[in-house]
């Protein structure tokens, strides 16, 4: 990672209380960035901010923020700009996964998914863009391999990530004219608490992870790759080797995934756990997978 790129830059991260968001905050602080941390769980944000301050770095701004609520992002951006006088980078990281067969879900489930994963990204960009344009800065969107490959039992999540990828593709040339660089991050399986978040968006400490450990990339490694892609101004970065493989298969030999999807559908798609929580997801933006993909 080119740490000099972030030195002295003001960065806002949504979903910063755990997982990739938390690790991005730690690595950015070490690189000399000035942080604004936004999430619903402010107790975790406070602990993270203290950890960063105790390391000798400037204490981040902490702001309570639900990306599904109008106004929260504007307040978060304003708080960061008051403290750091500018905003150079915004990372739209907050998200979760709604899973289940089509017949088991309702319109409310799809609305809940889109409110966070799609409209939450839009709220983040709209709130930050006036300041980002002033600094000719960076917009970073955390997408998913699920934005390339949709599978049975995860239609809400896949739809949301397809939408996010379409958004990134559409606005990248638009915002470049204003000097703003957009980077879409497309992770595969990465260590994250999202695998412990249920369909209502609630954290379930007792949820177990059924993704094989050998397939999961460590959060620090993923964060380094993400920040490296941002520093290089990449349009899209696919994180994890298996994620790159799955995207390549979907692009060039999609019939393979169609066969897998039919077999998965025959088994009933993704299944919920007996305690009422769903099978855990693989990273900050991914729902549980019955096959090793994001």
C-alpha positions, 0 to 999 in steps of 0.5 A: 500500500502506498501509505504516502497517498493517505497521509494527511487526508481526511477519510470517512468510513461507514460501517467502521465498527467492525470487520473491514471497516474497522481494519481500514480505519486502523491501517489508514490511521497508521498511514497518517489519515484523519478519520471520521468513523460512522456506524450504528454501534457507537460503543465499538466506534469509541473503543476503536477511536481510543485504540487509534488515539492511544497509538499516538495518532489523532483521535478520529471523529465518531458519529452515530450513523445508520445509512438507512436513515435520511440525514445521518450521513449529512451530519457525519460529513459535517462533523468530519469537515468541522474537525478536519476542514475537508473531506478527501475520501469517502468509503461506503462500506456499510452493508449486510445480506438478506438471504432466503428462497424467493417464496420465503421472502417478502417485499419488506425483505427486499426493501430492507436490503436495498435501503441499506446496501443501495440507498445507503450507498447513495446517501453516503455519496450524495452527502459526501460529494460536495466536499469530495469535489472540492478536494478532487478526491475519492469515492470508494464503494464496497461491492461484492462478487455477488454483484457478478454472480447471482445464486439461488437463496440470495436474490435480495443480496445479489440484486443489491450488489448488481445495482451497486456495480451498475451505479459505480460503472455509471457514475465513474465517468460522470464524476471523473469530469469533476476530478473525482475518482470512483473505485468499486471494491469487489471482495470474495470471502473475507473475515468479517462480522457480517456472517453474524448479522441476520436478515433483520440487520441484527448482530447474532453473536452465536452465529457460526461460520460455515465457510472453510477457513482456507478460503477466507482472506484475513481482514488485514490483507484485504484492507491492504489490497483495498487501500492499494487499489484506492491509492492507484486510482483503480476503477474496480479491484476484485479482492481474493483469488477465488473472487477473481476466478469466479468473476472470470468464470461468470464473464467467460464461461457463465454456463458453469455457474448456471449448472451450479445454481440449478444444483443449489436450487434443487437443495433448497438454496441457503438454509437458516440455522436452527436458532433463527440466525442464518448461515453466516456470510463471508465478508462485510458485504456478503451473505452466506454461501452454500458454494465457495463464492461471494 
